[in-house]
Amino acid sequence: MIDKIKNIFTIPELRRRIVYTLGILIVARIGAHIPIPGIDAEALAGAFDRFQGSLFGLFNMFVGGAFQKASLFSLGIMPYISASIVIQLMGSVLPYFQRLQKEGEAGRKKITQITRYGTVFLSMMQSYGVTVFLERELQVVINPGSLFVLTAIVSMVTGTMLLMWMGERVTENGIGNGISLIIMVGIVSGLPNVIINEITLVNEEVRNLLSEIVLIGIMFLVICFVVLLTQGTRKIPVQYAKRVVGRKVYGGQNTHIPLKVNTAGVMPIIFAQSIMFIPSTISTFFGDSEFISGMMRWFSFEHPFYWLVFGMMIVFFTYFYTAIAFDPVQVSSTMKQQGGFIPGVRPGKKTSEYVDNILTRVTLPGSIALALVAIFPYVLMQTMDVGYDLASFFGGTSLLIIVGVALDTLQQLESHLMMRHYDGFLTKGRIRGRRRM
């Protein structure tokens, strides 16, 4: 492993990409600690604690704690993610976006441009909501008024657009998906504080060393399970007919269609968690109502009803997002145009039905496993007296994002090493050949 890490830095292009990526990520973390003008830092400290475990707490986790600090990057990259999801949903409904998706590079550029406009629009709306939250709920603004609102909106929108630009630059000139890396680094940034807190608890004998060892073992097993869930695929064999063009023969090879067990990725948990946090977020504005307090007992982390509804919603959104992200009819049409077919299945409608049937069966265990991963942190909080900050790294959205982005980045490093006849991280044995520098 040490030799493989050394090989990374012996390739000039790969070394330059890694340094470029690290530089962008450092700038992103610095911006997360620069507050917007007009914020009372002393009043802000501790004012956010009562919103942990609500929708605001989930949003703060995605932006790496920048929302809690009322920084320039308070919105993070989430407006861009939201705009991309909306455009993707429109691509399965509106004919205009369907045509753009089929126009190749020109269509992708147009979709990217529309996504950027949507990002600006969503950033302006969300930044206004953040200013109202800072003024009325947290009351941490030194001089409330229209001037602060204008300054805060301009600062946060600019910060979001800068993060979007930096993410695109990392994707183009660095290693990995820039947007995903920025989100992952923001989530991981909270890990050192969690480790320090656990060490403090052990030193103060609040928690014994054996419990910490058990927690480390559980985390290792959960990460292994999430890796299997992320990488698991069902391969459908595909054959391509031979075509003779002049003196050359094309086609005739055997390949497969990889159907992932978890095609939807982390999106079902994000959708379900956002909806499940709505009652607790609304209850913060009606703290004196006995009726709201009674209803909130059903939607608290401690109540089994919350876990049941949360798991069912994840299963539903897994099927919903899989149906949007993977179209068997389009796959069947593309295969037919290229002369491909599944052995024993007729091309056309029969092929699309066959692929859809397998996808439905594969998605069921994947959705249930995804629900178990999402619910596990809450189970851990009840059984081992673990805080929310630590439990969030044992499953749910944060762990899926960390594992998914880490695997994607490793695969890109692997491809760069393999292109130059070096050993990769994920391959076995040594590849022989001369190094091409």
N, C-alpha and C positions, 0 to 999 in steps of 0.2 A: 504493500500500500504506500509506503514512504517513497519507493522508487517511482510509482505512478504519479504521486504528487510532484516529485521533482521533474518528471517528464512534462508536466503542464507548463512549468516556467522555463523550460528549454526551447519552447516553440515561441518565437517572437510575436506572431500574430495572436496566439492564444493568451500570452502574457499581457499584451496590450489590451485585449478585450476584457480580461479580468480586472486589471487596474482601472479601466474606464468605468466598468460596472460598479466597483467599490467606491470610486469617487462620486458617482451619481447618488448612490445610496447614502453616503455620508452627508451630502448636501441635503438630501431629503430628511434625514434625522435632525440636522441642525435647524432646518426650517420649522420642524415640529415643536421646537422649544422657544421660538421667537413670538411673543404675544402681539396681537393686533393693538393699534394705538387706542388709548382710553380705558384700559383695563386696570383695575385695582388688584395688584398681585397678592397682597395680604388677604383681601376679602375672598379672592378666588381659591386660595389654599384651603382645602377641606370643604368648600361649598358644594362640591360635586359628589360627595360621598353618599348622600341620600338617594342618588339616582343610579347607583350601582345595581345591576340586576334588572334594569329596565331597558327599553329600546335605546335610550341615550347611552347606557353602559355598553351595549352591543356595538353601537356605532363608534364609541370611543375606542373599543378594542380594535376595530378594523382600521382606524386611522392612527394606530400606534400611540394613543394617549394624547394626541394633539388637540382633540376636542376638549378634553379636561383642562388643558392649559390655555385655551382660547387663543391658539397660535395662528400664524398665517396659513398653515396647512390643516386647519380645523376640519375642513370638509374632506381632506384626504383626496383619494382618487375615486371615491364612491360615486360622485355625480357622473363620471365617465363610465363606470361600470353600469349604473342605472340606465344611462342613455344607450349603451350597447345592448343591454337586455331588451329595452323597448324596441330598438331597431330590429333585433333578432326576432322578436315576437311579431312585429309587423311584416317581416319577410315571409312568414307562414300564413298571413291573412291578406295583405294588400298586394294586388297584382304589380303595382309600380315597383315595390321593393323586390318582388320575385324576379322581375325583368332585370333589375340591377344586379342581382346575384348571378344571373346567367350571362352577363356581359363581360366577364373576365376581369382583367386588370382595370379597365376604365370604370366598370361598375363598382369594384371595390374602392376605388378612389372617391367616387361619388358617395358611397355609403360612409366612408371615413369622414368626409367633409360634413355630411348631415349629422353624424355622431358628434362631431366637435361642436357644431351649432347647438345641438341638444344638450351637450355638457355645459355650455355657457348659460343656457336658459335654466337648467336645473340648479346650477351653482348659484345663480342669482336668487332663485326662490328659496333654496336651502339656507343660504347665507343670511337672508332676511329673517328666516325663522330662528337662526342661531342668535342674531342680535336681540330679538324679542325675548328669547330664553335667557340671555345674559342680563338683560335689563330688568325683566319682571320676576323671573323665577330665582335666579342666583343673586341678582342685585349687586353686581360686581363692577358696574360701569361708573367711572368717576364723574363724568358729565353727560348724562343721558340726553338724547335729543336727535334731531335729524342729521346733524353733522357727524355724530358717532355712527349712526346707521349707515350713512353714505360711505364713510371711511372704512367701516368694517366690511361692508359688501364688496367694495373695490379690492380690499386686501385679501379677503378669502377667495373671491373669484379668480384673482390673479394667481394666488397660491395653487388653486386647483389646476388652472391651465398650465402653470409651470411644472407641476407634478406630471400632468399628462404628457407634456413635451419631453420631460426627462425619461418617462417610461418608454416612449416611442424611440428615443435615442438609444436606450439600453437594448431594446429589441433589435435595432438595426446595427449598432456598432459594438454591443457588449455580448454577454452570455445570458441566455435565458429570456423569458418573457418579462419585459421591464415592468409592466403594470402589476403582474403577479408578484414579482420580487419586492416591489415597494410595499405591497400589502403584507407579504410574509415578514419582511424585516420589521415593519411596524408591530406585528403581533409578537415576534420574538423579542422585541425590545423590552417587553414586560417580564421576560423570564429571569433576568438577573435579580430584580427586586423580589420575585417569588423565592428564588434560591436563598437569598439573604434572610428573608423572613423565616424560612424553614430552618436554617442554621441557628437563628436566634431562638426559635422555639425549642430546639434540641438542647441548646446551651442553658436555657432557663428551665429545662426539664418539664416543659409543658407537654412535649411529645417525645417519646423514647426513641432510641436509635433503631430498634427492631421495626417500628412502624414506618420509619423512613425507608428502610431496606425493602419492606413489603411494597411500599408505594413505588419505588424505583422498579421493582420486578413487574408490578402491574402496568406501569407505563411502557416498559419494554414489550410486554405481550400485546398491549393495545396498539402500539406502533406497528408491530408485525402484522396484526390483523388488518389495520388500515392500509398497509402496503399491499397485502394480498387483495383487499377489496378494490384498491385503485388499479392494480395491474391485471386483475383477473379478466380473461376474455374467452369468448366462445367462438371458435373459428369455423366458418361455413366454407367448405371447399368450392372452388370455382375453376372451370376450365375454359380456355379460349380456343376457338376453332382456328385452324391454319388457313392463312390467306397467301396466295401466290401473286406477287406483283412483279412482273418482269422475270428476272432470274432470282429474286429474293423471296424467301418464305417468312411471313410474319405470323405471330401468334403461336398457338400450340402449347403454351406453357400452362402450368397448374399454379394457382394461387389460392387465396382465401379472403373472406370478408371477416374482419375481426369485430365481433360484437362485445363491447365491454359489459361486464357485470354491473358497473356503475357508470352508465353513459352520461347521466346528468351531473356527475361530479358533486360539488358542494352546494349547488344552487337550490336543491330542495330544502336543505337545512336553513339556508338564508331566508327563503320565502316563508317557511313554516315558523321560524323563530321570530321573524318580523311581525307576523300576524299574532303570535302568542304573546308578544310583548306589548301589544296595543292595550289590552285591559289594564296592565300594571302602569303603563304610561299615563292613561287617562285618569287612573285613580289618584295620581299625584296631584291633580288639579281639584279633586273632590275629597280631600283628606278628612273632612268632618262628617261626611255622609255615612250613616250606619248601613244603609242598603249596599252602597258601593263596597264598604269594608267586608260585608258578608259575602258578596259575590267574589271578592278578591281571594277569599280563602280557597276557592276552587281553582284559581289560576296562580297559586303560589307554587314555588319550587318544591315545597314539602308535601303537596297533595298529590296522590296517585292519579287523580283526574287530569292534572296538567300533563303528566307523562304519557297517559293513554292518548289524549287528544293530539299531543305533539307528535307522537309516533305515527298515528294514523294520517296526520297531515303530511308528514315526510313521505310516507308510502304514496299518497295521492300525488304530491308534487313531483315525485320521482317519475311516475308514469306520465304526468303532464309534460314535464320538461323533456323527457326522452322522446315523446311523440313530436315535439317541436324540433329537437336537435337532430333526429335521425328519421329520414323519410324513406321507407321501403320502396315506395312507388318510384321515386327518383333513382334509387340504387338499381332497381330492376330495369328501368329505362336506359340508364347509362350502360349497364352490362349488355343489354340487347343491341345497342348501337355499336358496341365494340366487339361484338361476336362472342360474348361470354355467356356461360350458362352453368347452373348448378346441376351436377349429375343426378339424373332421375327426376328432375323437376322441369316442367315446360317453361320456356321464357315468357315474359309478360306478366299478366295478372297472377298466374299461379306462383311465379317466383316471388312477387311482392307479398302475397299471402303467406308463403312459406317463411320468408325472412321475418315478417311481422309476427308470425306465430312463435318463432324461436325467440325473438326479441322480447315478447311478452313474458315467456316462461323464464328467460334469463333475468329480466328486470325484477321479478318478484323476490327471489332471495337477495338480490342486490339492494332493493329498497328496504327490506326487513333488516339487513345488516347495517344499512345506513342509519336506520332509526335507532338500532341498538347503540351504535357509536355516538349518536347525538344525545341519547338519554343517559349514557353511562356517567358523565360528569355529575349529574344531579344525584344518581344513585350513590356515587362515591362521597358526595357531600353529606348524605344522610347516614351512611354506614361507617365512615372512618373520620368524621368530624374534620373535613377538609374545607378550606375556604374557597370562595368562588374563583379567585385569581389563580390558585393552583389547580383547581378541578378543571378549568377551561383548557388546560394543556393535556388532559387525559382523554379527550374526545371532542366531538362536536365540530363546529366550523373551523376553529383555530387549528386543530390538529390535522384535519383534512387539507386545509390550505397549505400548511407547512410541509406535509408529506408530499402532496401533489406537486408543489413548486420545486421542492428539493429533488424529486425524481426527474422532473422535466429538465432541470438544470444539469443534473448528472448525465442524462442522456445526451444533451448537447455537448458537454465536455467529452463524453465517450466518442461521439461522432468526429470531433476535431482530432482526437488522439488516433482513432482508427484510420482516418484519412492519411495520416503521416506514418502509418505502420508502427504505432506505439501500442502497448497494452492498454486496454480500457479498464474502467472501474467495474463494469458489469460483465466482462467476458472472462472466460476461463482459458488458460493456456497462453502461449506466446505466439504472436503472429510474426511469421518470418518475412523478411523483405528488407530492402534498403530504405533508409529514411530519406524522405523528400523534404528538404528544407526550402 
